[in-house]
Amino acid sequence: MSVLYHALQGEQAYEKYASDARRAGDGELQQCFDDCRSEEHERAQQAKRLLADRLDVEDDDDDDDADDDDDETSGEDEEDEER
């Protein structure tokens, strides 16, 4: 989560630096910052995908646990009905 946050912060900072370089008329420096911003963007996207994949896995595990709880409760209800 921290990597995603910092990558997004870095992307924003590099965008500002590139803008400053553009205003100063330094195309080479602007290109350097644009490249850095692009790398941070890719890093943020990768971190977001990885985080989402892991959250999906955890959600799936939670769903399985919830199903197990439902099964146990259902069995108890059936026993009560038989009595």
PyMOL Python script that loads the backbone (N, CA, C, O; Angstrom):
from pymol import cmd

cmd.read_pdbstr("""\
ATOM      1  N   MET A   1       0.831  -1.176   0.000  1.00  0.00           N
ATOM      2  CA  MET A   1       0.000   0.000   0.000  1.00  0.00           C
ATOM      3  C   MET A   1       0.884   1.250   0.000  1.00  0.00           C
ATOM      4  O   MET A   1       0.604   2.221  -0.703  1.00  0.00           O
ATOM      5  N   SER A   2       1.936   1.211   0.786  1.00  0.00           N
ATOM      6  CA  SER A   2       2.845   2.346   0.877  1.00  0.00           C
ATOM      7  C   SER A   2       3.532   2.611  -0.465  1.00  0.00           C
ATOM      8  O   SER A   2       3.722   3.766  -0.847  1.00  0.00           O
ATOM      9  N   VAL A   3       3.900   1.558  -1.173  1.00  0.00           N
ATOM     10  CA  VAL A   3       4.553   1.713  -2.474  1.00  0.00           C
ATOM     11  C   VAL A   3       3.612   2.426  -3.445  1.00  0.00           C
ATOM     12  O   VAL A   3       4.038   3.307  -4.191  1.00  0.00           O
ATOM     13  N   LEU A   4       2.349   2.050  -3.436  1.00  0.00           N
ATOM     14  CA  LEU A   4       1.367   2.693  -4.303  1.00  0.00           C
ATOM     15  C   LEU A   4       1.263   4.173  -3.969  1.00  0.00           C
ATOM     16  O   LEU A   4       1.297   5.017  -4.864  1.00  0.00           O
ATOM     17  N   TYR A   5       1.138   4.488  -2.701  1.00  0.00           N
ATOM     18  CA  TYR A   5       1.018   5.878  -2.269  1.00  0.00           C
ATOM     19  C   TYR A   5       2.219   6.703  -2.730  1.00  0.00           C
ATOM     20  O   TYR A   5       2.060   7.786  -3.292  1.00  0.00           O
ATOM     21  N   HIS A   6       3.413   6.183  -2.487  1.00  0.00           N
ATOM     22  CA  HIS A   6       4.624   6.928  -2.833  1.00  0.00           C
ATOM     23  C   HIS A   6       4.814   7.036  -4.341  1.00  0.00           C
ATOM     24  O   HIS A   6       5.316   8.051  -4.826  1.00  0.00           O
ATOM     25  N   ALA A   7       4.425   6.017  -5.084  1.00  0.00           N
ATOM     26  CA  ALA A   7       4.519   6.085  -6.544  1.00  0.00           C
ATOM     27  C   ALA A   7       3.588   7.166  -7.075  1.00  0.00           C
ATOM     28  O   ALA A   7       3.958   7.921  -7.974  1.00  0.00           O
ATOM     29  N   LEU A   8       2.388   7.244  -6.525  1.00  0.00           N
ATOM     30  CA  LEU A   8       1.446   8.278  -6.957  1.00  0.00           C
ATOM     31  C   LEU A   8       1.945   9.670  -6.572  1.00  0.00           C
ATOM     32  O   LEU A   8       1.799  10.618  -7.344  1.00  0.00           O
ATOM     33  N   GLN A   9       2.526   9.793  -5.396  1.00  0.00           N
ATOM     34  CA  GLN A   9       3.109  11.073  -4.989  1.00  0.00           C
ATOM     35  C   GLN A   9       4.262  11.455  -5.913  1.00  0.00           C
ATOM     36  O   GLN A   9       4.372  12.606  -6.335  1.00  0.00           O
ATOM     37  N   GLY A  10       5.113  10.490  -6.222  1.00  0.00           N
ATOM     38  CA  GLY A  10       6.243  10.739  -7.113  1.00  0.00           C
ATOM     39  C   GLY A  10       5.788  11.161  -8.493  1.00  0.00           C
ATOM     40  O   GLY A  10       6.361  12.068  -9.097  1.00  0.00           O
ATOM     41  N   GLU A  11       4.751  10.498  -8.993  1.00  0.00           N
ATOM     42  CA  GLU A  11       4.221  10.846 -10.309  1.00  0.00           C
ATOM     43  C   GLU A  11       3.766  12.306 -10.332  1.00  0.00           C
ATOM     44  O   GLU A  11       4.039  13.040 -11.282  1.00  0.00           O
ATOM     45  N   GLN A  12       3.079  12.706  -9.285  1.00  0.00           N
ATOM     46  CA  GLN A  12       2.590  14.082  -9.192  1.00  0.00           C
ATOM     47  C   GLN A  12       3.759  15.073  -9.111  1.00  0.00           C
ATOM     48  O   GLN A  12       3.728  16.127  -9.747  1.00  0.00           O
ATOM     49  N   ALA A  13       4.773  14.736  -8.339  1.00  0.00           N
ATOM     50  CA  ALA A  13       5.932  15.619  -8.199  1.00  0.00           C
ATOM     51  C   ALA A  13       6.667  15.761  -9.530  1.00  0.00           C
ATOM     52  O   ALA A  13       7.030  16.871  -9.920  1.00  0.00           O
ATOM     53  N   TYR A  14       6.888  14.646 -10.231  1.00  0.00           N
ATOM     54  CA  TYR A  14       7.585  14.706 -11.511  1.00  0.00           C
ATOM     55  C   TYR A  14       6.800  15.512 -12.537  1.00  0.00           C
ATOM     56  O   TYR A  14       7.388  16.184 -13.384  1.00  0.00           O
ATOM     57  N   GLU A  15       5.488  15.448 -12.464  1.00  0.00           N
ATOM     58  CA  GLU A  15       4.662  16.243 -13.374  1.00  0.00           C
ATOM     59  C   GLU A  15       4.908  17.735 -13.140  1.00  0.00           C
ATOM     60  O   GLU A  15       5.010  18.514 -14.088  1.00  0.00           O
ATOM     61  N   LYS A  16       5.000  18.118 -11.877  1.00  0.00           N
ATOM     62  CA  LYS A  16       5.272  19.518 -11.539  1.00  0.00           C
ATOM     63  C   LYS A  16       6.677  19.912 -12.003  1.00  0.00           C
ATOM     64  O   LYS A  16       6.865  20.985 -12.576  1.00  0.00           O
ATOM     65  N   TYR A  17       7.661  19.043 -11.756  1.00  0.00           N
ATOM     66  CA  TYR A  17       9.036  19.349 -12.167  1.00  0.00           C
ATOM     67  C   TYR A  17       9.118  19.503 -13.688  1.00  0.00           C
ATOM     68  O   TYR A  17       9.807  20.395 -14.183  1.00  0.00           O
ATOM     69  N   ALA A  18       8.422  18.646 -14.428  1.00  0.00           N
ATOM     70  CA  ALA A  18       8.427  18.728 -15.890  1.00  0.00           C
ATOM     71  C   ALA A  18       7.798  20.040 -16.350  1.00  0.00           C
ATOM     72  O   ALA A  18       8.279  20.687 -17.281  1.00  0.00           O
ATOM     73  N   SER A  19       6.719  20.414 -15.679  1.00  0.00           N
ATOM     74  CA  SER A  19       6.059  21.678 -16.010  1.00  0.00           C
ATOM     75  C   SER A  19       6.993  22.862 -15.756  1.00  0.00           C
ATOM     76  O   SER A  19       7.067  23.789 -16.563  1.00  0.00           O
ATOM     77  N   ASP A  20       7.698  22.822 -14.637  1.00  0.00           N
ATOM     78  CA  ASP A  20       8.660  23.883 -14.329  1.00  0.00           C
ATOM     79  C   ASP A  20       9.764  23.938 -15.377  1.00  0.00           C
ATOM     80  O   ASP A  20      10.158  25.022 -15.808  1.00  0.00           O
ATOM     81  N   ALA A  21      10.263  22.780 -15.786  1.00  0.00           N
ATOM     82  CA  ALA A  21      11.316  22.725 -16.803  1.00  0.00           C
ATOM     83  C   ALA A  21      10.801  23.253 -18.138  1.00  0.00           C
ATOM     84  O   ALA A  21      11.524  23.944 -18.855  1.00  0.00           O
ATOM     85  N   ARG A  22       9.556  22.929 -18.471  1.00  0.00           N
ATOM     86  CA  ARG A  22       8.949  23.415 -19.715  1.00  0.00           C
ATOM     87  C   ARG A  22       8.876  24.944 -19.691  1.00  0.00           C
ATOM     88  O   ARG A  22       9.220  25.601 -20.673  1.00  0.00           O
ATOM     89  N   ARG A  23       8.427  25.505 -18.567  1.00  0.00           N
ATOM     90  CA  ARG A  23       8.340  26.967 -18.450  1.00  0.00           C
ATOM     91  C   ARG A  23       9.725  27.620 -18.539  1.00  0.00           C
ATOM     92  O   ARG A  23       9.865  28.736 -19.039  1.00  0.00           O
ATOM     93  N   ALA A  24      10.734  26.913 -18.050  1.00  0.00           N
ATOM     94  CA  ALA A  24      12.100  27.437 -18.098  1.00  0.00           C
ATOM     95  C   ALA A  24      12.736  27.240 -19.478  1.00  0.00           C
ATOM     96  O   ALA A  24      13.831  27.737 -19.744  1.00  0.00           O
ATOM     97  N   GLY A  25      12.039  26.514 -20.344  1.00  0.00           N
ATOM     98  CA  GLY A  25      12.554  26.300 -21.695  1.00  0.00           C
ATOM     99  C   GLY A  25      13.623  25.230 -21.783  1.00  0.00           C
ATOM    100  O   GLY A  25      14.388  25.205 -22.748  1.00  0.00           O
ATOM    101  N   ASP A  26      13.696  24.349 -20.802  1.00  0.00           N
ATOM    102  CA  ASP A  26      14.702  23.284 -20.784  1.00  0.00           C
ATOM    103  C   ASP A  26      14.048  21.961 -21.197  1.00  0.00           C
ATOM    104  O   ASP A  26      13.577  21.194 -20.357  1.00  0.00           O
ATOM    105  N   GLY A  27      14.032  21.717 -22.498  1.00  0.00           N
ATOM    106  CA  GLY A  27      13.385  20.534 -23.056  1.00  0.00           C
ATOM    107  C   GLY A  27      14.018  19.229 -22.600  1.00  0.00           C
ATOM    108  O   GLY A  27      13.317  18.242 -22.377  1.00  0.00           O
ATOM    109  N   GLU A  28      15.336  19.220 -22.462  1.00  0.00           N
ATOM    110  CA  GLU A  28      16.025  17.999 -22.040  1.00  0.00           C
ATOM    111  C   GLU A  28      15.619  17.613 -20.616  1.00  0.00           C
ATOM    112  O   GLU A  28      15.340  16.448 -20.332  1.00  0.00           O
ATOM    113  N   LEU A  29      15.592  18.605 -19.729  1.00  0.00           N
ATOM    114  CA  LEU A  29      15.193  18.357 -18.351  1.00  0.00           C
ATOM    115  C   LEU A  29      13.717  17.967 -18.277  1.00  0.00           C
ATOM    116  O   LEU A  29      13.330  17.093 -17.501  1.00  0.00           O
ATOM    117  N   GLN A  30      12.908  18.627 -19.092  1.00  0.00           N
ATOM    118  CA  GLN A  30      11.481  18.277 -19.133  1.00  0.00           C
ATOM    119  C   GLN A  30      11.304  16.822 -19.545  1.00  0.00           C
ATOM    120  O   GLN A  30      10.509  16.103 -18.939  1.00  0.00           O
ATOM    121  N   GLN A  31      12.028  16.378 -20.560  1.00  0.00           N
ATOM    122  CA  GLN A  31      11.928  14.997 -21.022  1.00  0.00           C
ATOM    123  C   GLN A  31      12.359  14.023 -19.933  1.00  0.00           C
ATOM    124  O   GLN A  31      11.747  12.971 -19.753  1.00  0.00           O
ATOM    125  N   CYS A  32      13.414  14.379 -19.211  1.00  0.00           N
ATOM    126  CA  CYS A  32      13.889  13.531 -18.113  1.00  0.00           C
ATOM    127  C   CYS A  32      12.784  13.356 -17.066  1.00  0.00           C
ATOM    128  O   CYS A  32      12.513  12.240 -16.625  1.00  0.00           O
ATOM    129  N   PHE A  33      12.148  14.463 -16.673  1.00  0.00           N
ATOM    130  CA  PHE A  33      11.090  14.385 -15.668  1.00  0.00           C
ATOM    131  C   PHE A  33       9.852  13.674 -16.216  1.00  0.00           C
ATOM    132  O   PHE A  33       9.168  12.967 -15.475  1.00  0.00           O
ATOM    133  N   ASP A  34       9.560  13.852 -17.496  1.00  0.00           N
ATOM    134  CA  ASP A  34       8.438  13.125 -18.105  1.00  0.00           C
ATOM    135  C   ASP A  34       8.696  11.619 -18.072  1.00  0.00           C
ATOM    136  O   ASP A  34       7.791  10.830 -17.803  1.00  0.00           O
ATOM    137  N   ASP A  35       9.941  11.233 -18.347  1.00  0.00           N
ATOM    138  CA  ASP A  35      10.305   9.813 -18.295  1.00  0.00           C
ATOM    139  C   ASP A  35      10.167   9.267 -16.868  1.00  0.00           C
ATOM    140  O   ASP A  35       9.650   8.168 -16.667  1.00  0.00           O
ATOM    141  N   CYS A  36      10.630  10.036 -15.890  1.00  0.00           N
ATOM    142  CA  CYS A  36      10.510   9.620 -14.489  1.00  0.00           C
ATOM    143  C   CYS A  36       9.045   9.499 -14.089  1.00  0.00           C
ATOM    144  O   CYS A  36       8.667   8.565 -13.382  1.00  0.00           O
ATOM    145  N   ARG A  37       8.222  10.438 -14.539  1.00  0.00           N
ATOM    146  CA  ARG A  37       6.797  10.404 -14.222  1.00  0.00           C
ATOM    147  C   ARG A  37       6.159   9.160 -14.823  1.00  0.00           C
ATOM    148  O   ARG A  37       5.339   8.502 -14.181  1.00  0.00           O
ATOM    149  N   SER A  38       6.533   8.846 -16.038  1.00  0.00           N
ATOM    150  CA  SER A  38       6.001   7.656 -16.700  1.00  0.00           C
ATOM    151  C   SER A  38       6.383   6.377 -15.941  1.00  0.00           C
ATOM    152  O   SER A  38       5.562   5.473 -15.788  1.00  0.00           O
ATOM    153  N   GLU A  39       7.619   6.309 -15.475  1.00  0.00           N
ATOM    154  CA  GLU A  39       8.066   5.149 -14.700  1.00  0.00           C
ATOM    155  C   GLU A  39       7.285   5.030 -13.386  1.00  0.00           C
ATOM    156  O   GLU A  39       6.900   3.931 -12.986  1.00  0.00           O
ATOM    157  N   GLU A  40       7.057   6.153 -12.727  1.00  0.00           N
ATOM    158  CA  GLU A  40       6.278   6.142 -11.479  1.00  0.00           C
ATOM    159  C   GLU A  40       4.842   5.714 -11.755  1.00  0.00           C
ATOM    160  O   GLU A  40       4.239   4.991 -10.962  1.00  0.00           O
ATOM    161  N   HIS A  41       4.302   6.162 -12.877  1.00  0.00           N
ATOM    162  CA  HIS A  41       2.936   5.782 -13.247  1.00  0.00           C
ATOM    163  C   HIS A  41       2.847   4.262 -13.426  1.00  0.00           C
ATOM    164  O   HIS A  41       1.919   3.627 -12.925  1.00  0.00           O
ATOM    165  N   GLU A  42       3.806   3.691 -14.137  1.00  0.00           N
ATOM    166  CA  GLU A  42       3.828   2.241 -14.341  1.00  0.00           C
ATOM    167  C   GLU A  42       3.977   1.502 -13.009  1.00  0.00           C
ATOM    168  O   GLU A  42       3.331   0.479 -12.779  1.00  0.00           O
ATOM    169  N   ARG A  43       4.828   2.029 -12.145  1.00  0.00           N
ATOM    170  CA  ARG A  43       5.036   1.420 -10.825  1.00  0.00           C
ATOM    171  C   ARG A  43       3.732   1.465 -10.020  1.00  0.00           C
ATOM    172  O   ARG A  43       3.370   0.492  -9.359  1.00  0.00           O
ATOM    173  N   ALA A  44       3.039   2.591 -10.080  1.00  0.00           N
ATOM    174  CA  ALA A  44       1.770   2.720  -9.352  1.00  0.00           C
ATOM    175  C   ALA A  44       0.733   1.751  -9.903  1.00  0.00           C
ATOM    176  O   ALA A  44      -0.001   1.129  -9.134  1.00  0.00           O
ATOM    177  N   GLN A  45       0.664   1.614 -11.218  1.00  0.00           N
ATOM    178  CA  GLN A  45      -0.295   0.696 -11.827  1.00  0.00           C
ATOM    179  C   GLN A  45      -0.003  -0.746 -11.434  1.00  0.00           C
ATOM    180  O   GLN A  45      -0.919  -1.518 -11.149  1.00  0.00           O
ATOM    181  N   GLN A  46       1.278  -1.103 -11.422  1.00  0.00           N
ATOM    182  CA  GLN A  46       1.656  -2.462 -11.021  1.00  0.00           C
ATOM    183  C   GLN A  46       1.296  -2.705  -9.556  1.00  0.00           C
ATOM    184  O   GLN A  46       0.751  -3.755  -9.214  1.00  0.00           O
ATOM    185  N   ALA A  47       1.598  -1.743  -8.699  1.00  0.00           N
ATOM    186  CA  ALA A  47       1.277  -1.890  -7.279  1.00  0.00           C
ATOM    187  C   ALA A  47      -0.230  -2.010  -7.083  1.00  0.00           C
ATOM    188  O   ALA A  47      -0.685  -2.790  -6.246  1.00  0.00           O
ATOM    189  N   LYS A  48      -1.000  -1.251  -7.841  1.00  0.00           N
ATOM    190  CA  LYS A  48      -2.455  -1.299  -7.739  1.00  0.00           C
ATOM    191  C   LYS A  48      -2.991  -2.670  -8.166  1.00  0.00           C
ATOM    192  O   LYS A  48      -3.874  -3.229  -7.516  1.00  0.00           O
ATOM    193  N   ARG A  49      -2.448  -3.202  -9.263  1.00  0.00           N
ATOM    194  CA  ARG A  49      -2.871  -4.540  -9.717  1.00  0.00           C
ATOM    195  C   ARG A  49      -2.542  -5.605  -8.676  1.00  0.00           C
ATOM    196  O   ARG A  49      -3.373  -6.455  -8.358  1.00  0.00           O
ATOM    197  N   LEU A  50      -1.325  -5.548  -8.151  1.00  0.00           N
ATOM    198  CA  LEU A  50      -0.900  -6.544  -7.155  1.00  0.00           C
ATOM    199  C   LEU A  50      -1.755  -6.461  -5.891  1.00  0.00           C
ATOM    200  O   LEU A  50      -2.154  -7.484  -5.334  1.00  0.00           O
ATOM    201  N   LEU A  51      -2.029  -5.247  -5.449  1.00  0.00           N
ATOM    202  CA  LEU A  51      -2.861  -5.057  -4.264  1.00  0.00           C
ATOM    203  C   LEU A  51      -4.279  -5.569  -4.513  1.00  0.00           C
ATOM    204  O   LEU A  51      -4.856  -6.249  -3.665  1.00  0.00           O
ATOM    205  N   ALA A  52      -4.828  -5.245  -5.665  1.00  0.00           N
ATOM    206  CA  ALA A  52      -6.188  -5.698  -5.994  1.00  0.00           C
ATOM    207  C   ALA A  52      -6.249  -7.220  -6.053  1.00  0.00           C
ATOM    208  O   ALA A  52      -7.208  -7.825  -5.574  1.00  0.00           O
ATOM    209  N   ASP A  53      -5.230  -7.836  -6.638  1.00  0.00           N
ATOM    210  CA  ASP A  53      -5.193  -9.305  -6.705  1.00  0.00           C
ATOM    211  C   ASP A  53      -5.210  -9.912  -5.305  1.00  0.00           C
ATOM    212  O   ASP A  53      -5.910 -10.892  -5.048  1.00  0.00           O
ATOM    213  N   ARG A  54      -4.440  -9.324  -4.417  1.00  0.00           N
ATOM    214  CA  ARG A  54      -4.371  -9.867  -3.065  1.00  0.00           C
ATOM    215  C   ARG A  54      -5.643  -9.594  -2.275  1.00  0.00           C
ATOM    216  O   ARG A  54      -6.045 -10.421  -1.457  1.00  0.00           O
ATOM    217  N   LEU A  55      -6.270  -8.476  -2.498  1.00  0.00           N
ATOM    218  CA  LEU A  55      -7.537  -8.186  -1.824  1.00  0.00           C
ATOM    219  C   LEU A  55      -8.627  -9.116  -2.328  1.00  0.00           C
ATOM    220  O   LEU A  55      -9.477  -9.549  -1.549  1.00  0.00           O
ATOM    221  N   ASP A  56      -8.616  -9.431  -3.619  1.00  0.00           N
ATOM    222  CA  ASP A  56      -9.583 -10.378  -4.169  1.00  0.00           C
ATOM    223  C   ASP A  56      -9.404 -11.746  -3.537  1.00  0.00           C
ATOM    224  O   ASP A  56     -10.386 -12.417  -3.220  1.00  0.00           O
ATOM    225  N   VAL A  57      -8.159 -12.165  -3.352  1.00  0.00           N
ATOM    226  CA  VAL A  57      -7.879 -13.465  -2.745  1.00  0.00           C
ATOM    227  C   VAL A  57      -8.393 -13.476  -1.313  1.00  0.00           C
ATOM    228  O   VAL A  57      -9.003 -14.455  -0.884  1.00  0.00           O
ATOM    229  N   GLU A  58      -8.153 -12.392  -0.565  1.00  0.00           N
ATOM    230  CA  GLU A  58      -8.629 -12.324   0.814  1.00  0.00           C
ATOM    231  C   GLU A  58     -10.146 -12.333   0.859  1.00  0.00           C
ATOM    232  O   GLU A  58     -10.734 -12.984   1.723  1.00  0.00           O
ATOM    233  N   ASP A  59     -10.796 -11.616  -0.066  1.00  0.00           N
ATOM    234  CA  ASP A  59     -12.252 -11.599  -0.113  1.00  0.00           C
ATOM    235  C   ASP A  59     -12.791 -12.991  -0.398  1.00  0.00           C
ATOM    236  O   ASP A  59     -13.784 -13.412   0.196  1.00  0.00           O
ATOM    237  N   ASP A  60     -12.135 -13.708  -1.309  1.00  0.00           N
ATOM    238  CA  ASP A  60     -12.557 -15.067  -1.625  1.00  0.00           C
ATOM    239  C   ASP A  60     -12.433 -15.960  -0.390  1.00  0.00           C
ATOM    240  O   ASP A  60     -13.306 -16.787  -0.129  1.00  0.00           O
ATOM    241  N   ASP A  61     -11.345 -15.791   0.368  1.00  0.00           N
ATOM    242  CA  ASP A  61     -11.157 -16.574   1.594  1.00  0.00           C
ATOM    243  C   ASP A  61     -12.245 -16.245   2.607  1.00  0.00           C
ATOM    244  O   ASP A  61     -12.772 -17.140   3.267  1.00  0.00           O
ATOM    245  N   ASP A  62     -12.580 -14.972   2.732  1.00  0.00           N
ATOM    246  CA  ASP A  62     -13.631 -14.559   3.659  1.00  0.00           C
ATOM    247  C   ASP A  62     -14.965 -15.150   3.241  1.00  0.00           C
ATOM    248  O   ASP A  62     -15.747 -15.572   4.093  1.00  0.00           O
ATOM    249  N   ASP A  63     -15.241 -15.189   1.929  1.00  0.00           N
ATOM    250  CA  ASP A  63     -16.487 -15.764   1.442  1.00  0.00           C
ATOM    251  C   ASP A  63     -16.570 -17.239   1.788  1.00  0.00           C
ATOM    252  O   ASP A  63     -17.634 -17.740   2.152  1.00  0.00           O
ATOM    253  N   ASP A  64     -15.435 -17.941   1.672  1.00  0.00           N
ATOM    254  CA  ASP A  64     -15.417 -19.360   2.006  1.00  0.00           C
ATOM    255  C   ASP A  64     -15.729 -19.556   3.487  1.00  0.00           C
ATOM    256  O   ASP A  64     -16.476 -20.461   3.857  1.00  0.00           O
ATOM    257  N   ASP A  65     -15.149 -18.698   4.331  1.00  0.00           N
ATOM    258  CA  ASP A  65     -15.407 -18.792   5.769  1.00  0.00           C
ATOM    259  C   ASP A  65     -16.876 -18.534   6.060  1.00  0.00           C
ATOM    260  O   ASP A  65     -17.475 -19.210   6.897  1.00  0.00           O
ATOM    261  N   ALA A  66     -17.453 -17.563   5.377  1.00  0.00           N
ATOM    262  CA  ALA A  66     -18.857 -17.236   5.597  1.00  0.00           C
ATOM    263  C   ALA A  66     -19.737 -18.407   5.180  1.00  0.00           C
ATOM    264  O   ALA A  66     -20.737 -18.698   5.837  1.00  0.00           O
ATOM    265  N   ASP A  67     -19.372 -19.080   4.093  1.00  0.00           N
ATOM    266  CA  ASP A  67     -20.137 -20.240   3.651  1.00  0.00           C
ATOM    267  C   ASP A  67     -20.064 -21.346   4.690  1.00  0.00           C
ATOM    268  O   ASP A  67     -21.057 -22.024   4.953  1.00  0.00           O
ATOM    269  N   ASP A  68     -18.876 -21.530   5.288  1.00  0.00           N
ATOM    270  CA  ASP A  68     -18.717 -22.560   6.308  1.00  0.00           C
ATOM    271  C   ASP A  68     -19.608 -22.261   7.505  1.00  0.00           C
ATOM    272  O   ASP A  68     -20.228 -23.165   8.064  1.00  0.00           O
ATOM    273  N   ASP A  69     -19.672 -20.990   7.898  1.00  0.00           N
ATOM    274  CA  ASP A  69     -20.514 -20.603   9.022  1.00  0.00           C
ATOM    275  C   ASP A  69     -21.982 -20.860   8.712  1.00  0.00           C
ATOM    276  O   ASP A  69     -22.738 -21.306   9.575  1.00  0.00           O
ATOM    277  N   ASP A  70     -22.380 -20.577   7.477  1.00  0.00           N
ATOM    278  CA  ASP A  70     -23.767 -20.805   7.074  1.00  0.00           C
ATOM    279  C   ASP A  70     -24.105 -22.290   7.151  1.00  0.00           C
ATOM    280  O   ASP A  70     -25.198 -22.670   7.571  1.00  0.00           O
ATOM    281  N   ASP A  71     -23.152 -23.121   6.739  1.00  0.00           N
ATOM    282  CA  ASP A  71     -23.395 -24.565   6.756  1.00  0.00           C
ATOM    283  C   ASP A  71     -23.611 -25.050   8.183  1.00  0.00           C
ATOM    284  O   ASP A  71     -24.495 -25.866   8.446  1.00  0.00           O
ATOM    285  N   GLU A  72     -22.793 -24.540   9.102  1.00  0.00           N
ATOM    286  CA  GLU A  72     -22.918 -24.961  10.493  1.00  0.00           C
ATOM    287  C   GLU A  72     -24.254 -24.509  11.071  1.00  0.00           C
ATOM    288  O   GLU A  72     -24.909 -25.263  11.791  1.00  0.00           O
ATOM    289  N   THR A  73     -24.649 -23.305  10.763  1.00  0.00           N
ATOM    290  CA  THR A  73     -25.907 -22.769  11.273  1.00  0.00           C
ATOM    291  C   THR A  73     -27.074 -23.545  10.695  1.00  0.00           C
ATOM    292  O   THR A  73     -28.034 -23.855  11.400  1.00  0.00           O
ATOM    293  N   SER A  74     -26.990 -23.858   9.407  1.00  0.00           N
ATOM    294  CA  SER A  74     -28.057 -24.612   8.766  1.00  0.00           C
ATOM    295  C   SER A  74     -28.238 -25.962   9.427  1.00  0.00           C
ATOM    296  O   SER A  74     -29.366 -26.412   9.626  1.00  0.00           O
ATOM    297  N   GLY A  75     -27.143 -26.607   9.766  1.00  0.00           N
ATOM    298  CA  GLY A  75     -27.214 -27.913  10.410  1.00  0.00           C
ATOM    299  C   GLY A  75     -27.876 -27.821  11.774  1.00  0.00           C
ATOM    300  O   GLY A  75     -28.644 -28.705  12.152  1.00  0.00           O
ATOM    301  N   GLU A  76     -27.589 -26.770  12.510  1.00  0.00           N
ATOM    302  CA  GLU A  76     -28.197 -26.599  13.821  1.00  0.00           C
ATOM    303  C   GLU A  76     -29.696 -26.376  13.693  1.00  0.00           C
ATOM    304  O   GLU A  76     -30.473 -26.906  14.488  1.00  0.00           O
ATOM    305  N   ASP A  77     -30.104 -25.601  12.704  1.00  0.00           N
ATOM    306  CA  ASP A  77     -31.525 -25.339  12.498  1.00  0.00           C
ATOM    307  C   ASP A  77     -32.271 -26.622  12.166  1.00  0.00           C
ATOM    308  O   ASP A  77     -33.389 -26.842  12.630  1.00  0.00           O
ATOM    309  N   GLU A  78     -31.645 -27.460  11.362  1.00  0.00           N
ATOM    310  CA  GLU A  78     -32.275 -28.719  10.986  1.00  0.00           C
ATOM    311  C   GLU A  78     -32.436 -29.637  12.198  1.00  0.00           C
ATOM    312  O   GLU A  78     -33.445 -30.327  12.347  1.00  0.00           O
ATOM    313  N   GLU A  79     -31.400 -29.628  13.073  1.00  0.00           N
ATOM    314  CA  GLU A  79     -31.482 -30.441  14.286  1.00  0.00           C
ATOM    315  C   GLU A  79     -32.604 -29.973  15.184  1.00  0.00           C
ATOM    316  O   GLU A  79     -33.331 -30.783  15.758  1.00  0.00           O
ATOM    317  N   ASP A  80     -32.749 -28.644  15.307  1.00  0.00           N
ATOM    318  CA  ASP A  80     -33.809 -28.077  16.134  1.00  0.00           C
ATOM    319  C   ASP A  80     -35.185 -28.466  15.589  1.00  0.00           C
ATOM    320  O   ASP A  80     -36.102 -28.760  16.356  1.00  0.00           O
ATOM    321  N   GLU A  81     -35.323 -28.468  14.269  1.00  0.00           N
ATOM    322  CA  GLU A  81     -36.593 -28.810  13.646  1.00  0.00           C
ATOM    323  C   GLU A  81     -36.965 -30.278  13.901  1.00  0.00           C
ATOM    324  O   GLU A  81     -38.137 -30.614  14.069  1.00  0.00           O
ATOM    325  N   GLU A  82     -35.925 -31.157  13.928  1.00  0.00           N
ATOM    326  CA  GLU A  82     -36.174 -32.571  14.131  1.00  0.00           C
ATOM    327  C   GLU A  82     -36.636 -32.860  15.564  1.00  0.00           C
ATOM    328  O   GLU A  82     -37.362 -33.828  15.789  1.00  0.00           O
ATOM    329  N   ARG A  83     -36.229 -32.042  16.527  1.00  0.00           N
ATOM    330  CA  ARG A  83     -36.559 -32.270  17.921  1.00  0.00           C
ATOM    331  C   ARG A  83     -37.965 -31.888  18.127  1.00  0.00           C
ATOM    332  O   ARG A  83     -38.477 -31.994  19.241  1.00  0.00           O
TER     333      ARG A  83
END
""", "prot")
cmd.dss("prot")
cmd.show_as("cartoon", "prot")
cmd.util.cbc("prot")
cmd.orient("prot")
